Amino acid sequence: MSNLEKYSKAFLEVFMIGEAMLTEDLIYQSIPEWDSVGHMELIAKLEDDFSINLEMDDVIDFSSFSQGKLILEKYGISF
């Protein structure tokens, strides 16, 4: 499984959304599932799946599907 597939799967599983909803335009609070609780569930899933620990500033800045990829690249994860 590629990093992009793993990343995408985390969104699909945590938010229980269909693949059609998973676009580069998906942003925080654009769907009911991505609220503050969903956000922390997503962060925990990504940290587990990629064996990383995100800094608090990165957790706060993680505001969209596309922004998340940029943040994870700081931790050596390539897409």
C-alpha positions as CSV (number, residue, x, y, z in Angstrom):
1,M,0.0,0.0,0.0
2,S,1.4,3.4,-1.0
3,N,1.6,6.3,1.4
4,L,-1.2,8.1,-0.4
5,E,-3.4,5.0,-0.2
6,K,-2.7,4.7,3.5
7,Y,-3.3,8.4,4.1
8,S,-6.6,8.3,2.1
9,K,-7.7,5.2,3.9
10,A,-7.3,7.0,7.3
11,F,-9.7,9.7,6.2
12,L,-12.2,7.2,4.8
13,E,-12.1,5.0,8.0
14,V,-12.1,7.8,10.6
15,F,-14.8,9.9,8.9
16,M,-16.7,7.0,7.4
17,I,-17.1,8.7,4.1
18,G,-17.1,7.4,0.5
19,E,-14.2,7.9,-1.8
20,A,-16.2,10.4,-3.9
21,M,-16.0,12.8,-0.9
22,L,-12.3,12.5,-0.6
23,T,-10.9,15.3,-2.7
24,E,-8.0,17.8,-2.4
25,D,-10.7,20.4,-1.4
26,L,-11.8,18.5,1.7
27,I,-11.2,20.9,4.6
28,Y,-11.7,20.9,8.4
29,Q,-15.4,21.2,9.3
30,S,-16.6,20.9,5.7
31,I,-18.3,17.7,6.7
32,P,-20.0,17.0,10.0
33,E,-17.6,14.1,10.8
34,W,-14.6,16.4,10.7
35,D,-15.2,18.3,13.9
36,S,-12.7,18.7,16.8
37,V,-13.3,15.1,18.0
38,G,-13.0,13.7,14.5
39,H,-9.9,15.8,14.0
40,M,-8.1,14.2,17.0
41,E,-9.2,10.7,15.9
42,L,-7.7,11.4,12.4
43,I,-4.5,12.6,14.0
44,A,-4.2,9.6,16.2
45,K,-4.9,7.3,13.2
46,L,-2.2,9.0,11.1
47,E,0.3,8.9,13.9
48,D,-0.3,5.2,14.4
49,D,-0.3,4.3,10.7
50,F,2.8,6.2,9.9
51,S,4.6,5.7,13.3
52,I,5.1,9.4,13.9
53,N,4.3,12.0,16.6
54,L,2.9,15.2,15.2
55,E,3.9,18.4,16.9
56,M,1.0,20.4,18.3
57,D,1.5,23.2,15.8
58,D,1.2,20.7,13.0
59,V,-2.0,19.3,14.6
60,I,-3.5,22.8,14.6
61,D,-2.3,23.6,11.1
62,F,-3.7,20.3,9.7
63,S,-6.7,22.0,8.1
64,S,-7.3,20.1,4.9
65,F,-6.6,16.9,3.0
66,S,-4.0,18.7,0.9
67,Q,-2.4,20.6,3.8
68,G,-2.1,17.3,5.7
69,K,0.1,15.8,3.0
70,L,2.4,18.8,3.2
71,I,2.6,18.4,7.0
72,L,3.4,14.7,6.8
73,E,6.2,15.4,4.3
74,K,8.0,17.2,7.1
75,Y,8.1,13.9,8.9
76,G,9.7,12.1,5.9
77,I,6.6,10.7,4.4
78,S,6.5,11.1,0.6
79,F,3.4,11.1,-1.6
